[in-house]
Structure formats: structure tokens, C-alpha cells
Amino acid sequence: MAVTMRILRSAHGYQETARAVKPQGRHWHRRSSQTSSAKGQNSPSHAEIAPLLEEFAQYPARPLTLSTLLSFGRPLTPESVLSSVEHVLSEVPRLFGRRVRALEGLPFIVGMNPFIARTLAAHRRDFELLATYPRVTSLEENAKFTEQLEVLVQNHANDIPIMAKGFQECSRYMSPGQVSEFLDSAIRNRIAVRLLAEQHIALSRDLQNPSSSKEDHIGIVEMACSPNKMIKMCGSFVSDLCEATIGSSPEIIIDGEVDATFAYIPVHLEYILTEILKNSFRASVERHHKLYGASTDLPVPPVVLTIASPNYSSPHPAVLSIRVRDQGGGVSPTNIPHIFSYSFTTARQSDELEDVGGGPYAAQHVGGSAAIDGSIGGASSGLFGEIVGRGVQTGMGTIAGLGYGLPMSRLYATYFGGALDFFSLDGWGSDVFVKLRCLDQAGDVHIGR
């Protein structure tokens, strides 16, 4: 048996570790993007990956704040991009390692579910890839790494819906509280991974192609994001979806400080608005049809969105606020405690869920190509390219599903220190209050917490 040296990355740098392996054993260094993109292939077993996981667990996480993440693009230089990739190669494998351990810690019968097992295999494979990736020391090496990182991002685009399907099938073996705790952690982990990866991809592209970079962006953060424009874009999509699936849709009215802008990640706001509007549109149309019949000529009551600008003079963190008000009948008092529970829904359940990633999950592919203008995998522009690519032919599934929309939206809203609150006037309608922290004022937020 030959002794070979492998490079192990820790939070404190790189170290060589002797490891006895067979000559024909696993190659621990750089792989091609084709290899990493082959889902489920060459996925290491628990025994193979345990030493790596143990090594990473021994070192404390490198503190990484949003301020540090943004600083890589202010100014954008070759040195800042190489600093960015160093953080990515330090923290992203650590985050993947956490998910591997969490998935391995599920009850045995849950872990044997094919959807859960598929997710674990993908995380093991990509944890190994990143944890043993050679140090990136030049822009040429960074370009190759960024290509692999893009593939990795795309490969994990469906992690949440795949796991959701698995937990749906294993609901008898875990309590709703256990599932919620696991999914909360998994989604926060996912947000951190995608934020780190997509920010680095965007910065690398901007440095490589300065002419195509946007002056009002620092990576994936838009410094003057317009909620008004985002509402119109999301509203147009949800309106078309509602017309196609239910037969009619309400008008959207935007009032308040409609010209307000703030620093935020557009794809996060897209997701939050899309999910809230899907709920409001469906509830409004269904209540209207119940009161007046589906063939009525009376217009569906509008959904009103009110925008409030950030107050930068306040001693509290600056937030932009959006209120979404509908006349969809509200939620009964008995259901209010469950409104942010995973799998709670007032919509009709569908049995046509075999094609995970479509159906009720079609709007939940946030990140990946959505965050970096659809360049991965040939997707069209942004989040809506991913949604529309799956078509509205899935029917009600795309506008009402298994209840992941609101809890996931709240996690996205609260990740940077914002809030999402739901208030119901039973028998009349609902108000959803979204408060989103201005990211240029949120430098203290820790990534990957």
C-alpha cells in the first residue's frame, strides 16, 4: 500500500496530511466539471468521507460577515477575487460538511428514503470535491474553479424540493417539529452556500468581462433595487399563472413610496414576492368565485401592495417595508398557528409530484441560474426563466402546493435581519408585512451562521 499526500484545507490555511491508499485508490485532487456534474456518480461512502468531515469539524469557522463579502467587490481587483475564492474554498465545504452530518443523523429509515439518500450522496460528493480542491492562486485557476462551482450550484438547484418529497414520504417517522427544525437549518445552509458561491461567480465574471458588469451591482447585490419594478414583474408572472390555472386573477395596486430603492439581492425579493402573491391571488379568486360564482362578470378584489422607504436616520437598522393586502377571506383562527409550518396548505393536494422540481415546487428554485442571470445550464433570464421553463401545464401545482412557500419566504426575509409577519381578518382577508434590511447597512450580518 502506497502512502500519498493530499492537501486538506482548513480555516487556518492548507496542510499536508499523509494517507495510506491503494495505488488504484480515489484521486483526491482536482476533478473535471464533467465528473462533478454526473449526479450520483463516484459519490464517496460514509467510511471514505468520515476522515475529511472530522478534520473540518476540528477547526472553528472563519468569521465572514456581509461587509466582508461585499468588500471583495469594492473595489473589484484580481487580488480581491482571489481573496473571495479563498473564503469560498474555506467556508463552502464546511457548510456542505454540516449538511452531510445532518443528513447522516436522520433516523435510519428516513435516510434510506431514495430522495433523502440522493441528496446525501450529492452532498458527500461535492463536499469531497471542495474539501480537497487545490489552492487557487491565479485568475486562470480561478476561471477553471468558477466553471466547476457553476456546475455545483446547478446540481443542487433542486435540493429542497427533493428533500421535501422525501420528508413527505417519511412523515410517519418524524414529527412536524423535527422536520421543521431540519428544514430550517437546511434552508439557511442553502442560502449561505448560494450566497457565497454566486457572489464569487458574479465577481469573477465582472472582473473577466468589465464591459458586461453592472455599475449598480456588487456581485449579486443590487445597490438600488426597486421593489416597484420587482412587484410588477412578479405580479405579471403570477397573474398569468393564475389565469392559466384558476381562470381569472385580481388586479395589483401599488401605492406608498413607489420610487423607493434599497440595496438587496433581487432573486431573494423575487422569491418572497412570488410566494406571497401566489397565496393572495389564489385566495382572492377562490373566495370571489365562492361568493359570486366562477362565471361572474364582477372583478376580483385587487391585491394592494404598499411600499415604505427605509428610514436611514433611525437608530435601528434601516429596513424597506412592503405590505401585501388581499380580500381572500383570511385564515381561520384554528389554522393561524400552523401558517408557517412546513406542509401546511389550504390548497388542494396533488398526487402528481413525481417530477420533483415542478408542481408545487416550481417557484422554489432560488439561486443558481436565477441569481446570475440564467447563464448556468442554458436557462432563460432569472428566476422566472426557471419557473416558466417548467411550464404552467402542471396546473394548480404551481400556484398552490404543499405549504413550503411561506416558511421559506420568512427564512429568506429573516436571513439578513428582516421579518415577515402574517395577519388575518378571518372572513375578509389577510395582510402580510415584509421588512427587508438594507444590505449596505447590514455589514454585521454573519454568513453561514
Rosetta blueprint (number, residue, H / E / L):
1 M L
2 A E
3 V E
4 T E
5 M E
6 R E
7 I E
8 L E
9 R E
10 S E
11 A L
12 H L
13 G E
14 Y E
15 Q E
16 E E
17 T E
18 A E
19 R E
20 A E
21 V E
22 K L
23 P L
24 Q L
25 G L
26 R L
27 H L
28 W L
29 H L
30 R L
31 R L
32 S L
33 S H
34 Q H
35 T H
36 S H
37 S H
38 A L
39 K L
40 G L
41 Q L
42 N L
43 S L
44 P L
45 S L
46 H H
47 A H
48 E H
49 I H
50 A H
51 P H
52 L H
53 L H
54 E H
55 E H
56 F H
57 A H
58 Q L
59 Y L
60 P L
61 A L
62 R L
63 P L
64 L L
65 T E
66 L H
67 S H
68 T H
69 L H
70 L H
71 S H
72 F L
73 G L
74 R L
75 P L
76 L L
77 T L
78 P H
79 E H
80 S H
81 V H
82 L H
83 S H
84 S H
85 V H
86 E H
87 H H
88 V H
89 L H
90 S H
91 E H
92 V H
93 P H
94 R H
95 L H
96 F H
97 G H
98 R H
99 R H
100 V H
101 R H
102 A H
103 L H
104 E H
105 G L
106 L L
107 P L
108 F H
109 I H
110 V H
111 G H
112 M L
113 N L
114 P H
115 F H
116 I H
117 A H
118 R H
119 T H
120 L H
121 A H
122 A H
123 H H
124 R H
125 R H
126 D H
127 F H
128 E H
129 L H
130 L H
131 A H
132 T L
133 Y L
134 P L
135 R L
136 V L
137 T L
138 S L
139 L H
140 E H
141 E H
142 N H
143 A H
144 K H
145 F H
146 T H
147 E H
148 Q H
149 L H
150 E H
151 V H
152 L H
153 V H
154 Q H
155 N H
156 H L
157 A L
158 N L
159 D H
160 I H
161 P H
162 I H
163 M H
164 A H
165 K H
166 G H
167 F H
168 Q H
169 E H
170 C L
171 S L
172 R L
173 Y L
174 M L
175 S L
176 P H
177 G H
178 Q H
179 V H
180 S H
181 E H
182 F H
183 L H
184 D H
185 S H
186 A H
187 I H
188 R H
189 N H
190 R H
191 I H
192 A H
193 V H
194 R H
195 L H
196 L H
197 A H
198 E H
199 Q H
200 H H
201 I H
202 A H
203 L H
204 S H
205 R H
206 D H
207 L H
208 Q H
209 N L
210 P H
211 S H
212 S H
213 S L
214 K L
215 E L
216 D L
217 H E
218 I E
219 G L
220 I L
221 V E
222 E E
223 M E
224 A E
225 C E
226 S L
227 P H
228 N H
229 K H
230 M H
231 I H
232 K H
233 M H
234 C H
235 G H
236 S H
237 F H
238 V H
239 S H
240 D H
241 L H
242 C H
243 E H
244 A H
245 T H
246 I L
247 G L
248 S L
249 S L
250 P L
251 E L
252 I E
253 I E
254 I E
255 D E
256 G E
257 E L
258 V L
259 D L
260 A L
261 T L
262 F E
263 A E
264 Y E
265 I L
266 P H
267 V H
268 H H
269 L H
270 E H
271 Y H
272 I H
273 L H
274 T H
275 E H
276 I H
277 L H
278 K H
279 N H
280 S H
281 F H
282 R H
283 A H
284 S H
285 V H
286 E H
287 R H
288 H H
289 H H
290 K H
291 L H
292 Y H
293 G L
294 A L
295 S L
296 T L
297 D L
298 L L
299 P L
300 V L
301 P L
302 P L
303 V E
304 V E
305 L E
306 T E
307 I E
308 A E
309 S L
310 P L
311 N L
312 Y L
313 S L
314 S L
315 P L
316 H L
317 P L
318 A L
319 V E
320 L E
321 S E
322 I E
323 R E
324 V E
325 R E
326 D E
327 Q L
328 G L
329 G L
330 G L
331 V L
332 S L
333 P L
334 T L
335 N L
336 I H
337 P H
338 H H
339 I L
340 F L
341 S L
342 Y L
343 S L
344 F L
345 T L
346 T L
347 A L
348 R L
349 Q L
350 S L
351 D L
352 E L
353 L L
354 E L
355 D L
356 V L
357 G L
358 G L
359 G H
360 P H
361 Y H
362 A L
363 A L
364 Q L
365 H L
366 V L
367 G L
368 G H
369 S H
370 A H
371 A L
372 I L
373 D L
374 G L
375 S L
376 I H
377 G H
378 G H
379 A L
380 S L
381 S L
382 G H
383 L H
384 F H
385 G H
386 E H
387 I H
388 V H
389 G H
390 R L
391 G L
392 V L
393 Q L
394 T L
395 G H
396 M H
397 G H
398 T H
399 I L
400 A L
401 G L
402 L L
403 G L
404 Y L
405 G H
406 L H
407 P H
408 M H
409 S H
410 R H
411 L H
412 Y H
413 A H
414 T H
415 Y L
416 F L
417 G L
418 G L
419 A E
420 L E
421 D E
422 F E
423 F E
424 S E
425 L E
426 D L
427 G L
428 W L
429 G E
430 S E
431 D E
432 V E
433 F E
434 V E
435 K E
436 L E
437 R E
438 C L
439 L H
440 D H
441 Q H
442 A L
443 G L
444 D L
445 V L
446 H E
447 I L
448 G L
449 R L
